[in-house]
Amino acid sequence: MKKSFPAEFVYQVFALIVAVIIVHAVYVTVIRPNADAFMEREFAQMKTDPQYVAKRSFYVLVRDFEQETCFILMLWAFAILGYKGVAVHRQTQLLDQDLTLLSEDMRVLPEDTRALSRKVQSLPERVQDFILPRALLTGLQRFDATRDVHAVSAATRDVCESEGERLESELSMIRYIAWAIPCIGFIGTVRGIGDALGQAHKAVEGDITGVTQSLGVAFNSTLIALIISIVLMFFVHQLQLMQERLVLDTEAYCDRRLIRHLQDK
């Protein structure tokens, strides 16, 4: 099986660069200018009217660097999820095809395995790396070597299980991003609380503007990070479900389209 890691690695690096450019451009041109203008209007209103109740703004909620980093990681994770989701979908589509071309009453002897193997090997090179062709080819080769149907079943099951483990391990980067996003939110919380404590002397003197701004940073960063993490983990579990279904459906395909046709005598 040829490794596709370099291509996927290049895709991930390119996706990260694009996410940084897009999110930072939006923040520089839209988010932070609107947040600064809104905060200036609110401060002016509070100075003229002591009873004025400050309003909340989405731009202020997401204006800080921690939220920007969280959105960058979110887009990066979605790009990786999309890449892996498309790959799983392509493999799932292969399950709708009859690669063995065996009729319901046809029996396959060990002498017939080479002809069937050539059918699988005639698939496009890219498709041969999919789990289904590899499981079928492994089963046919095992039947040719052992003439044991139980050995074929064990061989195809081993291929499916190893593929399931590989797909599971490839989710580690996405899981790391999903873990890193709340951590960045907590970093913003610590930074905001630290800034608020550093301006405690001003609050004692009656100026609580700096303290409230710093506390806003603390709570806003955690709020946005947790929301993004919840949304991201939903899609991670959906991808994991697709992968598990692919593995189970492949094993069932091998049982239905190949193993039940095998006859060792």
Secondary structure, DSSP 8 states (H G I E B T S, - for coil): ----HHHHHHHHHHHHHHHHHHHHHHIIIIIHHHHHHHHHHHHHHHHH-TT------HHHHT-SHHHHHHHHHHHHHHHHHHHHHHHHHHHHHHTTS-SS---TT--B-GGGHHHHHHHHHTS-HHHHTSHHHHHHHHHHHHHHHH--HHHHHHHHHHHHHHHHHHHHHTTHHHHHHHHHHHHHHHHHHHHHHHHHHHTHHHHHHT--HHHHHHHHHHHHHHHHHHHHHHHHHHHHHHHHHHHHHHHHHHHHHHHHHTGGGB---
